[in-house]
Amino acid sequence: MPIPEDVTGEEIDKDVRQELQSLPKTLAEDVAKNLVMVARLIDEDPEGAYGYSRVALRLASRVAAVREAAGFAAYANQKYSEALAEFRAARRMTGSVDLWPVMADCERGLGRPEKALDMAGAPEVHKLDKAGQVEMRLVAAGARRDMDQLDAAIVTLQSPELASNSVQPWTARLRYAYADALLAAGRESEAREWFAKAVEADRDGSTDASDRLAELDGVEFVDALDETENENDGENEGDNEGDNAGDNAGDNEDPREESTGSADATAAQDDDKD
């Protein structure tokens, strides 16, 4: 797959670059460029990211960072079985538990929420950092919802991290998930409160909490571009009508005759209907 000229491979994380040092220099550079493309495209063009990840995987399947990138690219394309296999391979290579939450979410994607819940209670969770533990809590709550256990999902999300007033990288998503679960359980007033709190924490727009809040408040958004186009169309129609009126006035010496003729025609149509 083509690599843009502005991609050098130097953009990758230093830890990944260190992993690639086990490869010949030219090969390491090629792999690095493909990994950069995976990171660049994974949000906006998941299919493109997946394609670059397959290239990197073909070039360096024994590098843990490559297996991890391939896992995330597959995950972004909802290829959960493939993603899970790649994450497991990366974990075997590194011994790290960092991928445990996303591995559990793959189990959800494969229709196995019970397995995800088992993983949420495994000893590996205690080895996760705070961000990983919050992510695991989100996955467990999602698994509860998959099993139609709304009340249990709500309880799962209730935690010191949810109650904290400090804003962390995970705060917006945690508050959003809690609000969404409350709304699904029919607790609309509480859901509105937590969507509002999610908006306060969502500094980079990672959720659509503001839209959900507006929806609960009955606010409708109008696309400014569509509104402008409608106004322009109206003006054009007005201009055309003016031109037509001018032409008609020139064709008929007495406009009242045209009006009378129209009225007579209408009357005739009415007589026919009778």
PAZAPA-4460 file (N, C-alpha, C; in steps of 0.05 Angstrom, whole numbers, plus 32768, in hexadecimal, padded with zeros to 4 digits):
% residues 274
    n_x    n_y    n_z   ca_x   ca_y   ca_z    c_x    c_y    c_z   seq   type   mol
   8011   7FE8   8000   8000   8000   8000   8012   8019   8000     1      M     A
   8009   802E   7FF2   8019   8046   7FEF   801C   8055   800A     2      P     A
   8034   805F   800F   803A   806F   8027   803E   808C   801E     3      I     A
   802F   809F   802A   8033   80BB   8023   8050   80C4   8028     4      P     A
   8059   80D7   8018   8074   80E1   801A   807B   80ED   8035     5      E     A
   8066   80F8   8043   806C   8106   805C   806F   80F2   8073     6      D     A
   806B   80D9   806F   806E   80C4   8084   808A   80BA   8083     7      V     A
   8099   80BD   8099   80B5   80B4   809A   80B9   809B   80AB     8      T     A
   80A6   8096   80BD   80A9   8080   80D0   80B4   8089   80EA     9      G     A
   80BF   80A1   80EB   80C9   80AC   8104   80B3   80B5   8116    10      E     A
   809A   80B5   810C   8084   80BF   811C   807B   80AB   8132    11      E     A
   8084   8092   8130   807A   807E   8143   8086   8082   815E    12      I     A
   8079   8076   8172   8081   8078   818E   809D   806C   8191    13      D     A
   80AC   8077   81A3   80C8   806F   81A7   80CA   8052   81B0    14      K     A
   80B7   8049   81C0   80B7   802D   81C8   80B3   801A   81B1    15      D     A
   80A2   8022   819E   809D   8011   8186   80B6   8012   8175    16      V     A
   80C2   8029   8173   80DB   802B   8163   80F1   8019   816E    17      R     A
   80F1   8017   8188   8105   8006   8195   8100   7FE9   818F    18      Q     A
   80E6   7FE1   818E   80DF   7FC6   8187   80E8   7FBF   816A    19      E     A
   80E6   7FD3   8159   80ED   7FCE   813D   810B   7FCD   8137    20      L     A
   811A   7FD3   814B   8137   7FD2   8148   8141   7FB5   8144    21      Q     A
   8130   7FA2   814A   8138   7F86   8146   8137   7F7E   8129    22      S     A
   812C   7F90   8118   8129   7F8B   80FC   813F   7F99   80EC    23      L     A
   8145   7F8F   80D4   8158   7F9E   80C2   814E   7FBA   80BE    24      P     A
   8160   7FCD   80BA   8159   7FE9   80BA   8143   7FF0   80A5    25      K     A
   8147   7FE7   808C   8133   7FED   8077   8118   7FE1   807E    26      T     A
   8118   7FC9   8087   80FF   7FBC   808F   80F2   7FCA   80A6    27      L     A
   8101   7FD2   80B9   80F6   7FE1   80D0   80E9   7FFB   80C7    28      A     A
   80F6   8008   80B4   80EB   8021   80AA   80D0   801D   809C    29      E     A
   80CE   8007   808C   80B6   8001   807E   809F   7FFA   8092    30      D     A
   80A6   7FEB   80A6   8092   7FE3   80BA   8089   7FFC   80C9    31      V     A
   809B   800D   80D0   8095   8025   80DF   8082   8037   80CF    32      A     A
   8086   803A   80B6   8075   804B   80A5   8059   803F   80A4    33      K     A
   8057   8025   80A2   803C   8019   80A1   802E   801C   80BC    34      N     A
   803D   801A   80D2   8030   801E   80EC   8027   803B   80F0    35      L     A
   8036   804E   80E4   802D   806A   80E5   8013   806D   80D7    36      V     A
   8010   8060   80C0   7FF8   8062   80B0   7FE0   8055   80BF    37      M     A
   7FE5   8040   80CE   7FD0   8034   80DE   7FC6   8048   80F2    38      V     A
   7FD8   8054   8100   7FD1   8068   8115   7FC3   8080   8109    39      A     A
   7FCB   8088   80F1   7FC0   80A0   80E4   7FA4   809B   80DA    40      R     A
   7F9E   8083   80D1   7F84   807D   80C4   7F6F   806F   80D5    41      L     A
   7F77   8064   80EC   7F66   8052   80FA   7F4B   805E   8103    42      I     A
   7F4A   8078   8108   7F31   8085   8110   7F20   808D   80F8    43      D     A
   7F2D   8098   80E4   7F1E   80A3   80CD   7F1A   808F   80B6    44      E     A
   7F2D   807D   80B3   7F2C   8069   809E   7F35   804E   80A8    45      D     A
   7F24   8040   80B8   7F2C   8027   80C4   7F34   8012   80B0    46      P     A
   7F27   8011   8099   7F2E   7FFD   8084   7F4A   8002   8079    47      E     A
   7F50   801C   8075   7F6B   8022   806C   7F80   801B   8081    48      G     A
   7F7A   8021   809A   7F8D   801A   80B0   7F91   7FFB   80B1    49      A     A
   7F7B   7FED   80AD   7F7D   7FCF   80AD   7F90   7FC6   8096    50      Y     A
   7F8E   7FD2   807F   7F9F   7FCA   8069   7FBC   7FCE   8070    51      G     A
   7FC3   7FE5   807B   7FDF   7FEA   8083   7FE9   7FD8   8099    52      Y     A
   7FD6   7FD1   80AB   7FDE   7FBF   80C1   7FE5   7FA3   80B6    53      S     A
   7FD7   7F9B   80A1   7FDD   7F80   8095   7FF8   7F80   8088    54      R     A
   7FFF   7F97   807C   801A   7F99   8070   802F   7F97   8085    55      V     A
   802C   7FA6   809B   803F   7FA5   80B1   8041   7F89   80BD    56      A     A
   802A   7F7C   80BF   8029   7F61   80CA   8038   7F4D   80B9    57      L     A
   8035   7F51   809F   8043   7F3F   808C   8062   7F44   808D    58      R     A
   806A   7F5C   8093   8086   7F63   8094   8093   7F5B   80AF    59      L     A
   8084   7F5D   80C5   8090   7F59   80DF   807D   7F4E   80F3    60      A     A
   8074   7F35   80EF   8060   7F29   8100   806A   7F22   811C    61      S     A
   8084   7F22   8120   808F   7F1B   813A   8095   7F33   814B    62      R     A
   808C   7F4A   8143   808F   7F63   8153   8075   7F68   8161    63      V     A
   8075   7F6A   817C   805D   7F6D   818B   804D   7F86   8184    64      A     A
   805B   7F9C   817E   804D   7FB5   8177   803E   7FB2   815D    65      A     A
   8048   7FA2   814B   803A   7F9D   8132   8021   7F8C   8137    66      V     A
   8023   7F78   8148   800C   7F67   814E   7FF7   7F78   815B    67      R     A
   7FFF   7F8A   816D   7FEC   7F9B   817B   7FDE   7FAE   8168    68      E     A
   7FEE   7FBA   8156   7FE2   7FCC   8142   7FCE   7FBE   8130    69      A     A
   7FD5   7FA5   8129   7FC4   7F95   8118   7FAA   7F8E   8127    70      A     A
   7FAD   7F8A   8141   7F95   7F84   8152   7F82   7F9C   8153    71      G     A
   7F8D   7FB4   8157   7F7C   7FCB   8159   7F70   7FD2   813E    72      F     A
   7F7E   7FCE   8128   7F72   7FD2   810D   7F5B   7FBF   8108    73      A     A
   7F5F   7FA6   810F   7F49   7F92   810C   7F32   7F99   811E    74      A     A
   7F38   7FA2   8136   7F23   7FA9   814A   7F12   7FC1   813F    75      Y     A
   7F20   7FD4   8133   7F12   7FEC   8127   7F00   7FE4   8111    76      A     A
   7F05   7FCD   8104   7EF5   7FC4   80EE   7EE2   7FAE   80F7    77      N     A
   7EDF   7FAB   8111   7ECD   7F97   811D   7ED3   7F7A   8115    78      Q     A
   7EED   7F75   8110   7EF7   7F5A   810B   7F01   7F50   8126    79      K     A
   7EEE   7F49   8137   7EF5   7F44   8153   7F05   7F2B   8157    80      Y     A
   7EFF   7F16   8148   7F0E   7EFD   814B   7F2C   7F01   8144    81      S     A
   7F30   7F0F   812E   7F4B   7F15   8124   7F59   7F28   8138    82      E     A
   7F4B   7F3C   8142   7F57   7F4E   8155   7F5F   7F40   816E    83      A     A
   7F4E   7F2E   8178   7F54   7F1F   8191   7F6D   7F0E   818D    84      L     A
   7F70   7F02   8176   7F87   7EF1   8171   7FA1   7F02   8171    85      A     A
   7F9F   7F1A   8165   7FB7   7F2B   8164   7FBE   7F36   8180    86      E     A
   7FAA   7F3D   8190   7FAF   7F47   81AB   7FBB   7F31   81BC    87      F     A
   7FB1   7F19   81B9   7FBC   7F03   81C8   7FD9   7EFE   81C1    88      R     A
   7FDF   7F00   81A7   7FFB   7EFC   819E   800D   7F12   81AA    89      A     A
   8003   7F2B   81A9   8013   7F41   81B4   8018   7F3D   81D2    90      A     A
   8003   7F34   81E0   8006   7F30   81FD   8019   7F19   8204    91      R     A
   8019   7F04   81F3   802D   7EEF   81F8   8049   7EF9   81F4    92      R     A
   804D   7F0B   81E1   8068   7F15   81DC   8072   7F28   81F2    93      M     A
   8060   7F37   81FD   8068   7F4C   8210   8063   7F44   822D    94      T     A
   804F   7F34   8232   8048   7F2D   824D   8037   7F43   825B    95      G     A
   8030   7F58   824C   8022   7F6E   8257   8004   7F68   8259    96      S     A
   7FF6   7F74   826C   7FD9   7F71   826F   7FCA   7F89   8263    97      V     A
   7FD8   7F9C   8257   7FCC   7FB5   824E   7FB5   7FB0   823A    98      D     A
   7FB6   7F9A   822B   7FA2   7F95   8217   7F8A   7F85   8222    99      L     A
   7F8A   7F7F   823C   7F75   7F6E   8248   7F59   7F7A   8243   100      W     A
   7F54   7F94   8248   7F39   7F9E   8244   7F30   7F9C   8227   101      P     A
   7F41   7FA2   8214   7F38   7FA1   81F8   7F34   7F84   81EF   102      V     A
   7F44   7F72   81FB   7F3F   7F56   81F5   7F24   7F4D   81FF   103      M     A
   7F1C   7F56   8217   7F02   7F50   8222   7EEC   7F5C   8210   104      A     A
   7EF1   7F74   8205   7EDD   7F80   81F4   7EDA   7F71   81DA   105      D     A
   7EF0   7F65   81D1   7EEE   7F53   81B9   7EDB   7F3C   81BF   106      C     A
   7EDD   7F31   81D7   7ECB   7F1B   81DF   7EAE   7F25   81DD   107      E     A
   7EA8   7F3D   81E5   7E8E   7F49   81E2   7E86   7F4A   81C5   108      R     A
   7E98   7F53   81B4   7E93   7F56   8198   7E8D   7F3B   818B   109      G     A
   7E98   7F26   8196   7E93   7F0B   818C   7E7A   7EFE   8198   110      L     A
   7E6B   7F0E   81A8   7E52   7F04   81B3   7E57   7EF3   81CC   111      G     A
   7E6D   7EF8   81DA   7E73   7EE9   81F2   7E76   7EFB   820A   112      R     A
   7E60   7F09   8212   7E62   7F1C   8229   7E6A   7F0E   8243   113      P     A
   7E62   7EF5   8246   7E69   7EE6   825F   7E87   7EE3   8261   114      E     A
   7E94   7EDE   824B   7EB1   7EDC   824B   7EBE   7EF7   8252   115      K     A
   7EB3   7F0C   8248   7EBD   7F27   824F   7EBB   7F2C   826D   116      A     A
   7EA4   7F24   8279   7EA1   7F27   8295   7EB4   7F16   82A5   117      L     A
   7EBA   7EFE   829C   7ECE   7EEE   82A9   7EE9   7EFC   82A8   118      D     A
   7EF0   7F08   8292   7F09   7F16   8290   7F0A   7F2F   82A2   119      M     A
   7EF2   7F3B   82A6   7EF1   7F53   82B8   7EF7   7F4B   82D5   120      A     A
   7EF3   7F32   82DC   7EF8   7F29   82F7   7F12   7F1B   82FA   121      G     A
   7F22   7F1A   82E6   7F3B   7F0B   82E6   7F51   7F1B   82F5   122      A     A
   7F66   7F0D   82FF   7F7C   7F1A   830D   7F8B   7F2F   82FC   123      P     A
   7F8A   7F2C   82E2   7F98   7F3E   82D0   7F8E   7F5B   82D4   124      E     A
   7F75   7F5E   82DB   7F69   7F79   82DE   7F78   7F89   82F4   125      V     A
   7F80   7F7C   8308   7F8E   7F8A   831E   7FA9   7F94   8316   126      H     A
   7FB4   7F89   8300   7FCE   7F92   82F7   7FCC   7FAA   82E4   127      K     A
   7FB4   7FB1   82DC   7FAF   7FC7   82CA   7FB4   7FE2   82D8   128      L     A
   7FBB   7FF6   82C9   7FBD   8011   82D5   7FA0   801C   82D7   129      D     A
   7F9E   8034   82E2   7F83   803F   82E7   7F73   8041   82CD   130      K     A
   7F7F   804B   82B8   7F71   804D   829E   7F67   8032   8294   131      A     A
   7F78   801D   8298   7F70   8002   8290   7F5A   7FF7   82A0   132      G     A
   7F5A   7FFD   82BA   7F44   7FF3   82CB   7F2A   8001   82C4   133      Q     A
   7F2B   801A   82BE   7F12   8028   82B6   7F08   801C   829B   134      V     A
   7F1A   8017   8289   7F13   800B   826F   7F06   7FF0   8274   135      E     A
   7F11   7FE0   8286   7F06   7FC6   828C   7EEA   7FC9   8298   136      M     A
   7EE6   7FDD   82A8   7ECB   7FE2   82B4   7EB7   7FE9   829E   137      R     A
   7EBF   7FF8   828A   7EAE   7FFF   8274   7EA6   7FE6   8264   138      L     A
   7EBA   7FD5   825F   7EB5   7FBC   8250   7EA2   7FAB   8260   139      V     A
   7EA6   7FA8   827A   7E95   7F97   828B   7E78   7FA2   828B   140      A     A
   7E75   7FBC   828C   7E5A   7FC8   828C   7E4D   7FC3   8271   141      A     A
   7E5D   7FC5   825B   7E52   7FBE   8241   7E49   7FA1   823F   142      G     A
   7E58   7F90   824B   7E51   7F73   824B   7E36   7F6F   825A   143      A     A
   7E33   7F7D   8270   7E1A   7F7B   827F   7E03   7F84   826E   144      R     A
   7E07   7F9A   825F   7DF1   7FA4   824D   7DEC   7F90   8237   145      R     A
   7E01   7F83   822D   7DFD   7F6F   8218   7DEA   7F59   8222   146      D     A
   7DEB   7F54   823C   7DDB   7F3E   8248   7DC1   7F49   8254   147      M     A
   7DBA   7F62   824C   7DA1   7F6F   8255   7DA1   7F73   8274   148      D     A
   7DB8   7F76   8280   7DB9   7F7B   829D   7DC0   7F98   82A2   149      Q     A
   7DAC   7FA9   829C   7DB0   7FC6   829E   7DB8   7FD0   82BA   150      L     A
   7DA9   7FC6   82CE   7DAF   7FCF   82E9   7DCC   7FC7   82F1   151      D     A
   7DD4   7FAF   82E9   7DEF   7FA6   82F0   7E04   7FB7   82E1   152      A     A
   7DFD   7FBF   82C8   7E10   7FD0   82B9   7E13   7FEB   82C7   153      A     A
   7DFE   7FF6   82D1   7DFF   8010   82DF   7E10   800D   82F8   154      I     A
   7E0C   7FF8   8307   7E1B   7FF3   8320   7E39   7FEF   8319   155      V     A
   7E3E   7FE2   8303   7E5A   7FDD   82FB   7E69   7FF7   82F6   156      T     A
   7E5B   800A   82EB   7E68   8024   82E5   7E6B   8036   82FD   157      L     A
   7E5C   8031   8312   7E5E   8042   832A   7E78   803C   8338   158      Q     A
   7E89   8050   833A   7EA4   804C   8344   7EB0   8067   834D   159      S     A
   7EC6   8066   835B   7ED3   807F   8364   7EDB   8091   834C   160      P     A
   7EE2   8084   8335   7EEA   8093   831D   7ED2   80A2   8312   161      E     A
   7EBA   8096   8314   7EA2   80A3   830A   7E9A   80BA   831C   162      L     A
   7E9D   80B6   8336   7E95   80CB   8349   7EA9   80E2   834B   163      A     A
   7EC1   80DE   8342   7ED6   80F2   8344   7ED0   810B   8334   164      S     A
   7ED7   8122   833F   7ED3   813B   8330   7EEA   8142   831E   165      N     A
   7F00   8134   8322   7F17   813A   8311   7F13   812D   82F5   166      S     A
   7F1E   813A   82E1   7F1A   8131   82C5   7F34   8123   82BC   167      V     A
   7F30   8109   82B5   7F46   80F8   82AC   7F40   80F0   828F   168      Q     A
   7F52   80E5   8281   7F4E   80DD   8265   7F35   80CB   8261   169      P     A
   7F2E   80BC   8276   7F18   80A9   8273   7EFD   80B4   827E   170      W     A
   7EFE   80CC   828A   7EE6   80D6   8298   7ECE   80DA   8286   171      T     A
   7ED2   80E6   826E   7EBB   80EB   825D   7EAE   80D1   8254   172      A     A
   7EBD   80BD   824D   7EB2   80A4   8243   7EA4   8095   825A   173      R     A
   7EAF   8097   8272   7EA3   8089   8289   7E88   8096   8290   174      L     A
   7E87   80B0   8291   7E6E   80BF   8296   7E5A   80BA   8280   175      R     A
   7E63   80B9   8268   7E51   80B5   8251   7E44   8099   8253   176      Y     A
   7E55   8085   8258   7E4B   8069   825A   7E36   8067   8271   177      A     A
   7E3B   8075   8287   7E29   8075   829D   7E0E   8082   8296   178      Y     A
   7E10   8099   8288   7DF8   80A7   8280   7DE8   8096   826C   179      A     A
   7DF6   8089   825A   7DE8   8079   8246   7DDA   8061   8253   180      D     A
   7DE7   8055   8267   7DDA   803F   8275   7DC2   8048   8285   181      A     A
   7DC4   805F   8291   7DAD   806A   82A0   7D95   806F   828D   182      L     A
   7D9B   807A   8276   7D86   8080   8262   7D79   8066   8259   183      L     A
   7D89   8052   8254   7D7E   8038   824B   7D6C   802C   8260   184      A     A
   7D72   8033   827A   7D62   8028   8290   7D4A   803A   8296   185      A     A
   7D46   804F   8286   7D2E   8060   8289   7D32   8076   829E   186      G     A
   7D4A   807A   82A7   7D4F   808F   82BB   7D59   80A8   82AE   187      R     A
   7D47   80B5   82A0   7D4E   80CB   828D   7D5A   80E3   829B   188      E     A
   7D4F   80EC   82B2   7D59   8103   82BF   7D75   80FF   82C9   189      S     A
   7D7B   80E7   82D3   7D96   80E1   82DC   7DA9   80E0   82C4   190      E     A
   7D9F   80D4   82AE   7DAF   80D2   8296   7DB7   80EE   828B   191      A     A
   7DA3   8100   828C   7DA9   811B   8283   7DC0   8128   8294   192      R     A
   7DBE   8124   82AE   7DD3   812F   82C0   7DEF   8124   82B9   193      E     A
   7DF0   810A   82B3   7E0A   80FF   82AD   7E14   8104   8291   194      W     A
   7E02   8108   827E   7E0A   8111   8263   7E16   812D   8265   195      F     A
   7E0A   813D   8276   7E15   8158   827A   7E30   8157   8286   196      A     A
   7E34   8145   8299   7E4F   8142   82A5   7E63   8137   8291   197      K     A
   7E59   8126   827F   7E6B   811C   826A   7E74   8132   8258   198      A     A
   7E62   8144   8251   7E68   815B   8240   7E7E   816C   824D   199      V     A
   7E7C   8170   8267   7E90   8180   8275   7EAC   8174   8273   200      E     A
   7EAD   8159   8273   7EC7   814C   8273   7ED1   8146   8257   201      A     A
   7EC0   8148   8243   7EC7   8140   8228   7ED4   8157   8219   202      D     A
   7EED   815C   821F   7EFA   8174   8214   7F03   8170   81F7   203      R     A
   7F06   8158   81EE   7F0E   8153   81D3   7EF9   8147   81C1   204      D     A
   7EE0   8147   81CB   7ECA   813D   81BB   7ECB   8120   81B4   205      G     A
   7ED4   8110   81C7   7ED7   80F3   81C3   7EBC   80E4   81C4   206      S     A
   7EA7   80F2   81CF   7E8D   80E6   81D0   7E79   80F9   81C3   207      T     A
   7E60   80EF   81BF   7E4B   8101   81B5   7E38   8109   81CC   208      D     A
   7E44   810D   81E4   7E34   8114   81FB   7E24   812D   81F7   209      A     A
   7E30   8141   81EA   7E21   815A   81E6   7E08   8156   81D5   210      S     A
   7E0A   8145   81C1   7DF3   813F   81B0   7DDE   8130   81BF   211      D     A
   7DE6   811D   81D0   7DD3   810D   81E0   7DC5   811F   81F4   212      R     A
   7DD4   8132   81FF   7DC8   8145   8213   7DB4   8157   8205   213      L     A
   7DBB   8161   81ED   7DA9   8172   81DE   7D8F   8163   81D6   214      A     A
   7D93   8149   81CF   7D7C   8139   81C8   7D69   8136   81DF   215      E     A
   7D74   8132   81F7   7D63   812F   820F   7D54   814A   8215   216      L     A
   7D62   8160   820F   7D56   817A   8214   7D43   8183   81FD   217      D     A
   7D40   8173   81E8   7D2E   8179   81D2   7D39   818E   81BF   218      G     A
   7D53   8191   81BF   7D60   81A4   81AD   7D65   8197   8192   219      V     A
   7D5D   81A5   817C   7D62   819B   8161   7D76   81AD   8154   220      E     A
   7D8A   81A0   8147   7D9F   81AF   8139   7D98   81B1   811B   221      F     A
   7D9D   81C9   8110   7D99   81CE   80F4   7DB4   81D2   80E6   222      V     A
   7DB8   81C3   80D1   7DD1   81C6   80C2   7DD2   81E1   80B5   223      D     A
   7DE5   81F1   80BC   7DE7   820C   80B2   7DEB   820C   8094   224      A     A
   7DFA   81F9   8089   7DFF   81F7   806D   7DE5   81F1   805D   225      L     A
   7DD5   81DF   8068   7DBB   81D8   805B   7DA9   81F0   805C   226      D     A
   7DA9   81FF   8072   7D98   8216   8075   7D9F   822C   8061   227      E     A
   7DBA   8230   805C   7DC3   8244   8049   7DBB   823B   802D   228      T     A
   7DBE   8221   8027   7DB6   8218   800C   7D98   821C   8007   229      E     A
   7D88   8217   801C   7D6B   821B   8019   7D64   8238   8014   230      N     A
   7D72   824A   8022   7D6E   8267   801E   7D75   826F   8002   231      E     A
   7D8C   8265   7FF8   7D94   826B   7FDD   7D80   8261   7FC8   232      N     A
   7D76   8248   7FCD   7D62   823D   7FBB   7D49   824F   7FBB   233      D     A
   7D41   8259   7FD2   7D29   826A   7FD4   7D2D   8284   7FC5   234      G     A
   7D46   828F   7FC7   7D4B   82A8   7FB9   7D4A   82A4   7F9B   235      E     A
   7D56   828D   7F92   7D56   8287   7F75   7D39   8283   7F6B   236      N     A
   7D29   8276   7F7A   7D0D   8272   7F72   7CFE   828D   7F70   237      E     A
   7D04   829F   7F84   7CF8   82B9   7F83   7D00   82C9   7F6A   238      G     A
   7D1A   82C6   7F63   7D24   82D4   7F4B   7D16   82CA   7F32   239      D     A
   7D13   82AF   7F31   7D07   82A3   7F1A   7CEA   82AB   7F17   240      N     A
   7CDC   82AD   7F2E   7CC0   82B5   7F2D   7CBD   82D2   7F24   241      E     A
   7CD0   82E2   7F2D   7CD0   82FE   7F24   7CD4   8301   7F06   242      G     A
   7CE7   82F1   7EFC   7CEC   82F2   7EDF   7CD4   82E8   7ED0   243      D     A
   7CC7   82D3   7ED9   7CAF   82C8   7ECB   7C99   82DC   7ECB   244      N     A
   7C96   82EA   7EE2   7C80   82FE   7EE4   7C85   8314   7ED0   245      A     A
   7C9E   831C   7ECD   7CA4   8331   7EBA   7C9E   8329   7E9E   246      G     A
   7CA5   8310   7E97   7CA0   8306   7E7C   7C82   8305   7E77   247      D     A
   7C73   82FC   7E8A   7C56   82FA   7E87   7C49   8315   7E83   248      N     A
   7C53   8329   7E92   7C48   8344   7E90   7C4D   834F   7E74   249      A     A
   7C64   8348   7E69   7C6A   8352   7E4E   7C59   8345   7E39   250      G     A
   7C52   832C   7E3D   7C42   831D   7E29   7C25   8326   7E29   251      D     A
   7C1A   832E   7E40   7BFD   8335   7E43   7BFB   8353   7E48   252      N     A
   7BED   8361   7E36   7BE9   837E   7E39   7BD9   8384   7E52   253      E     A
   7BC5   8374   7E59   7BB5   8378   7E70   7BB7   8360   7E82   254      D     A
   7BC6   8361   7E98   7BCA   834A   7EA9   7BAF   833F   7EB4   255      P     A
   7B9B   8351   7EB7   7B82   8348   7EC2   7B75   8333   7EB0   256      R     A
   7B79   8335   7E95   7B6E   8321   7E83   7B79   8305   7E89   257      E     A
   7B93   8303   7E8F   7B9F   82EA   7E96   7B93   82DF   7EB0   258      E     A
   7B8F   82F1   7EC3   7B84   82E9   7EDD   7B67   82DE   7ED9   259      S     A
   7B58   82ED   7EC8   7B3C   82E4   7EC3   7B3C   82C9   7EB5   260      T     A
   7B4E   82C7   7EA1   7B4F   82AD   7E93   7B55   8296   7EA6   261      G     A
   7B67   829B   7EB9   7B6E   8286   7ECC   7B57   827F   7EDD   262      S     A
   7B48   8293   7EE5   7B30   828E   7EF6   7B1B   827E   7EE7   263      A     A
   7B17   8286   7ECC   7B04   8277   7EBC   7B0C   825A   7EB9   264      D     A
   7B26   8256   7EB5   7B30   823B   7EB1   7B2B   822A   7ECA   265      A     A
   7B30   8237   7EE1   7B2B   8229   7EFB   7B0E   8222   7EFE   266      T     A
   7AFC   8235   7EF7   7AE0   8230   7EFA   7AD8   8218   7EE7   267      A     A
   7AE3   8219   7ED0   7ADC   8203   7EBD   7AE5   81E8   7EC8   268      A     A
   7AFD   81E8   7ED4   7B06   81CF   7EE0   7AF3   81C6   7EF6   269      Q     A
   7AE9   81D9   7F06   7AD7   81D3   7F1C   7ABD   81C7   7F11   270      D     A
   7AB3   81D3   7EFA   7A9A   81C9   7EED   7A9E   81AC   7EE4   271      D     A
   7AB7   81A7   7ED9   7ABC   818C   7ECF   7ABB   8178   7EE6   272      D     A
   7AC6   8180   7EFD   7AC7   816F   7F14   7AAB   8169   7F1E   273      K     A
   7A99   817E   7F1D   7A7E   817A   7F25   7A70   8167   7F13   274      D     A
***
